[in-house]
Amino acid sequence: MMPLRRFRIHQAREIKEAAEMLAQFGDKGRLYAGGTELLLAMKHDLLRYEHLVDVKTIPGLDKIELKNSTLHIGSTATHRSIENSPLIREHFPVIAEMERHVANVRVRATGTLGGNLCFAEPHSDPATLLLALRAKARVQGSKGERTLEMDELVAGAYETSLAADEILTAVAIPLSAKPRRAAYLKFQIHERPTLGLALVLELDDGQNIKAARAVVGSVSPKPCRSDKAEALLAGPRDKVEKQLPHAAKALAEAADPVDDLEGSAEYKRHLIGVFLRRAFDRALQRPTAHG
Ligand SMILES: Cc1cc2nc3c(=O)[nH]c(=O)nc-3n(C[C@H](O)[C@H](O)[C@H](O)COP(=O)(O)OP(=O)(O)OC[C@H]3O[C@@H](n4cnc5c(N)ncnc54)[C@H](O)[C@@H]3O)c2cc1C
């Protein structure tokens, strides 16, 4: 590993100040949260920055709160604080469970949700589940605020649609008006997941699935849904059960898995079938919640 090049850390006290610093430093500056991705990439000399703008020093940016029927998770909330949040455990147990299996305890204690989403590493657990839960990204830059859908925020592998001076401030997840059951499962043999699969089912009387949202992640540059798969996952429960292989095929076609060190595209298409069935069974065993 190369010795780390010299850089300066600037501790922002407000989002506006951080955005102004980013605008001022241009290509020489980058936002810095837990540093678990950024500092590693800089140590390997894959990224070079002279100025790092620390957002962990901004008061309240790590807040987790329920407001206007929406759960807000501040971008500097760590994986560990999300996993242990009583609010999240009560309303979105599937998020707490997903977070419990991200990386290792040291990365979870330091790494933030914002850093995970904004590094846009294709093997992200939160990006996959949050897309299934219809989460939105709140973003602020020197020109003002905007809200992005989760699949707009992550543009591709290691690529977001954020402007250079924009900061992800929070992720907003709407509470559901109808009873839902959700599951997130992953398959992992190396350091990061080979596949993540999120399934959210909206039920009326327990036998009829009114709507479904299925997302597969880690198999291609960004998490992916399929309208065709979701249509096949709605309807009477026994009918949907028979249609699972067709839904898995549609999801695999949409995701278009890539061959890489995690396995061949064909192997990943097979995993999608196995994990969609498991996620379906798991979701239906769970008590209803918002997610
Ligand atoms: C050993 C290891 C195993 C891992 N395993 C998994 C796994 O199983 N599943 C999984 O999902 N992830 C995994 N990860 C990824 C982990 O979740 C991330 O490293 C962590 O969440 C990044 O957060 P951070 O605060 O450290 O980001 P940083 O390293 O500080 O930042 C990462 C990037 O995001 C940008 N950024 C940070 N915050 C913001 C913001 N608020 N707005 C805009 N841009 C921002 C930074 O400029 C930088 O480009 C693993 C990582 C490691 C090192």
The ligand as a MOL file (V3000), in Angstrom:
LIG
                    3D

  0  0  0     0  0            999 V3000
M  V30 BEGIN CTAB
M  V30 COUNTS 53 58 0 0 0
M  V30 BEGIN ATOM
M  V30 1 C -14.4150 -4.4660 4.7220 0
M  V30 2 C -15.6810 -3.8470 4.2140 0
M  V30 3 C -16.8110 -4.6270 4.0550 0
M  V30 4 C -18.0030 -4.0520 3.5940 0
M  V30 5 N -19.1150 -4.8430 3.4550 0
M  V30 6 C -20.2810 -4.2830 3.0500 0
M  V30 7 C -21.4720 -5.0630 2.9410 0
M  V30 8 O -21.5110 -6.2500 3.2400 0
M  V30 9 N -22.6060 -4.4360 2.5070 0
M  V30 10 C -22.6370 -3.1050 2.2020 0
M  V30 11 O -23.6810 -2.5840 1.8380 0
M  V30 12 N -21.5250 -2.3390 2.3260 0
M  V30 13 C -20.3760 -2.8940 2.7490 0
M  V30 14 N -19.2490 -2.1060 2.8930 0
M  V30 15 C -19.3590 -0.6830 2.5820 0
M  V30 16 C -19.6500 0.1540 3.8290 0
M  V30 17 O -21.0140 0.1370 4.0760 0
M  V30 18 C -19.1680 1.5510 3.5260 0
M  V30 19 O -17.7490 1.4810 3.5740 0
M  V30 20 C -19.5910 2.6650 4.4640 0
M  V30 21 O -20.9710 2.7310 4.6890 0
M  V30 22 C -19.1570 3.9900 3.8480 0
M  V30 23 O -19.5040 5.0260 4.7220 0
M  V30 24 P -18.4180 6.1000 5.1840 0
M  V30 25 O -19.1540 7.0440 6.0720 0
M  V30 26 O -17.2170 5.4540 5.7520 0
M  V30 27 O -18.1030 6.7710 3.7820 0
M  V30 28 P -16.7930 7.5640 3.3390 0
M  V30 29 O -15.6810 6.6170 3.0680 0
M  V30 30 O -16.5230 8.6880 4.2710 0
M  V30 31 O -17.3390 8.1750 1.9710 0
M  V30 32 C -17.6020 7.3460 0.8540 0
M  V30 33 C -17.9740 8.2320 -0.3400 0
M  V30 34 O -19.2370 8.8470 -0.1280 0
M  V30 35 C -19.1360 10.2690 -0.1850 0
M  V30 36 N -20.0280 10.7630 0.8590 0
M  V30 37 C -20.0440 10.4070 2.1690 0
M  V30 38 N -21.0680 10.9890 2.8070 0
M  V30 39 C -21.7300 11.7310 1.8840 0
M  V30 40 C -22.8850 12.5760 1.9260 0
M  V30 41 N -23.5950 12.7570 3.0570 0
M  V30 42 N -23.2640 13.2020 0.7790 0
M  V30 43 C -22.5600 13.0400 -0.3770 0
M  V30 44 N -21.4670 12.2400 -0.4840 0
M  V30 45 C -21.0530 11.6010 0.6390 0
M  V30 46 C -17.6740 10.5850 0.0510 0
M  V30 47 O -17.2870 11.7910 -0.5940 0
M  V30 48 C -16.9940 9.3680 -0.5930 0
M  V30 49 O -16.8980 9.5400 -1.9780 0
M  V30 50 C -18.0510 -2.6650 3.3230 0
M  V30 51 C -16.9010 -1.8770 3.5010 0
M  V30 52 C -15.7330 -2.4350 3.9450 0
M  V30 53 C -14.5320 -1.5550 4.1300 0
M  V30 END ATOM
M  V30 BEGIN BOND
M  V30 1 1 1 2
M  V30 2 1 2 3
M  V30 3 2 2 52
M  V30 4 2 3 4
M  V30 5 1 4 5
M  V30 6 1 4 50
M  V30 7 2 5 6
M  V30 8 1 6 7
M  V30 9 1 6 13
M  V30 10 2 7 8
M  V30 11 1 7 9
M  V30 12 1 9 10
M  V30 13 2 10 11
M  V30 14 1 10 12
M  V30 15 2 12 13
M  V30 16 1 13 14
M  V30 17 1 14 15
M  V30 18 1 14 50
M  V30 19 1 15 16
M  V30 20 1 16 17
M  V30 21 1 16 18
M  V30 22 1 18 19
M  V30 23 1 18 20
M  V30 24 1 20 21
M  V30 25 1 20 22
M  V30 26 1 22 23
M  V30 27 1 23 24
M  V30 28 2 24 25
M  V30 29 1 24 26
M  V30 30 1 24 27
M  V30 31 1 27 28
M  V30 32 2 28 29
M  V30 33 1 28 30
M  V30 34 1 28 31
M  V30 35 1 31 32
M  V30 36 1 32 33
M  V30 37 1 33 34
M  V30 38 1 33 48
M  V30 39 1 34 35
M  V30 40 1 35 36
M  V30 41 1 35 46
M  V30 42 1 36 37
M  V30 43 1 36 45
M  V30 44 2 37 38
M  V30 45 1 38 39
M  V30 46 1 39 40
M  V30 47 2 39 45
M  V30 48 1 40 41
M  V30 49 2 40 42
M  V30 50 1 42 43
M  V30 51 2 43 44
M  V30 52 1 44 45
M  V30 53 1 46 47
M  V30 54 1 46 48
M  V30 55 1 48 49
M  V30 56 2 50 51
M  V30 57 1 51 52
M  V30 58 1 52 53
M  V30 END BOND
M  V30 END CTAB
M  END
